[in-house]
Amino acid sequence: NIHYEFTDSSSFDDCGFTIESQVAGSGHFMVREIEGSDGQAFLGHDNYRYREVLTNPATGAWFVITGHALFKEMTGRQIDGDIWEFTAHEAGQPFVVEDSDGNVVLRDRGRLTFRAVFDALGDGEPGGELIEQELTSISGPHPGLFADFCEIATEPIG
C-alpha cells in the first residue's frame, strides 16, 4: 500500500523538432497476494494521475497531456510453475490532450481490458518478466490509443 509522487524533465527530437517535457504525477498503488499462490503471484491496483507539459523551445509553443485512471488487475491464474496469466482493466481518462488555450483536442475515456502472461520468477516479489500482453477489449472512445504522437505534437507546437 504505497502513495507515490513523481516528477521528470527530458527532451527528445523524435518528431523532427526538439520537444521538452515536464511531467508530474501521483498515485496510490496497492498489491495483494493471490490466494493459494504461496506468495508467488500478486494483483496490482494503481489509481494514478499525471500532467505533462510539452514545449517546443524554439518557438515557446506548448500543449498539455493529462491523465487520471485506475489500473486494476482483476484475476490471476497459474498456467504452469511460475507462469501466470492476468486480466486487468484500465478505466478513466488515461490520456487527454489540451492545447495552450485549454481546449481539449483529444480525449481517451472508458475502459480497456488487457491479458498478460508473466513469469513470476519464483522470488516471492511482485512483478516478474512479461512474456506476452494483449489488449482484449475497448469500451468507450480511445482515439489516442492508436494515434501517432508526432501527429498529435506537430499541430500545436511543430
N, C-alpha and C positions, 0 to 999 in steps of 0.2 A: 504494500500500500504506500505509494510514493506520490507526493506532489512535486512537480518539477517546473522549472522555468529555463528558457534558453534565449540566447542572442547569438547572432553571427553576422559577419560582414565578409563579402567576397566580391570579386569582379570576374567577368568572363567575356569572351568575344565570339561565342558560338554562332551568333546570328549575323556576323559581318560587321558589327559595331560593338563598342565596349558597353557593357551593362554593369552597373554597380548595384549590389544587393545588400540591403539591411533588413534583417529578419529578427523578430522577437515573438515568443510564444510561451504558452504554459499548458499544463495539463495535470491530470490525475490518472495515474496508472496503477492498476491492481492486477495481481496474478493469484490464481488459486490452483492447487493440485487437483488433477483429475482423480477422482476416487478409484481406487484399485490399480493405480499406475506405479505403486511403490516409490513415489516421489520422483518419477522419471518424466512425467508429462504434465503440462500446465496450460490453463486457459487464461489468456490475457484480456484486459479491459482497459481501453485508453480513451479518456474523454479529453480532447485537446482543442486548442485554438491558437492561431498564429496570424501575424500581419507582416507582410514583406513589401518593402518599397523598392522598386526597381527604377534606376535613373540612368539616363544617357549623360555622362559627364561632359560630353562635347556640346550638348545643347541645353542641359539642365531639365529637359523634359522627363516626366516620371509618371508611373502608374503604380497601383497597389494590388496585391493579391492577398486575400484573407481566407480563412477557413475556420470552421467550428464544427466538429463532428465527434461521433462516438465510434470507435473501432472495438468490436467485441467478438472474441472467439466464442462460438456458440457450442460446438461439440468437438470432441476429440476421440478418436478410436485407434486402438493399436492395430496395425496391419501385420507386423512381424518383428519381433525383437524390439529394437529401439526405433523402428519406423512407425510414425504416427500420421494419421490423416486428420486435418482440422477443417471445420467450416467456420466462416466468420462473416459478420456484417459490418459495413461502414455506413452510418446513417447521419444525415445532417446536411450541411453545406460545406463540403470539404475544399471547394475551390470557387472563389468569387473574384472576378477582375473588375476593378473600378478605375476609370480614368482620373486625371488630376482634378477634374471638377466634381468628383464624387458620383458620377453616373456609372451604373452597373453596365458593363459591356458584355459580360459572360458570367453565368451562374450555374454551377452544378448543385443539384439538391435531390434528395431522395435517399435510396438505399442501394448499395452494391453488395453482392454476395460473392464470396471467394471460397475456393477449395485449395488447400495447400497440403503437401506431404513433406514432412520433416524427418530427419534423422535426429533424434533427441540426444544422441551421443552417449547415453547411459551415465552421464556425470551428475545427475540429480540437480541440474541447474536449468532455469527457464532458457528457452532459445534452442539453438541447435543449428543444423545445416539444412537449408532449404533445398529440397530435391526437385519439386515442381510446384507451380502455382497457376491457377486459372480463375478468371472471372466467370462465374456461373450464372448470374442474373443481374439485371439492371432494372430498378424501379425509379421512375421519375426522370426528369431531363438531366442529362450529364454531357452537355456539349463540350466541356473542357477535357473530358476523358480521352477523346480521340483527336483533339486539336493539336496543331503544331505550335509549340511555344514561340518559335521565331515569328510566325504569322501573328500571334497574339501581341508580341512585343513591338513589331515593326510599325504598326499603325500609330500607336500613341507616342513612341519615343525614337523610332528609327529614322 
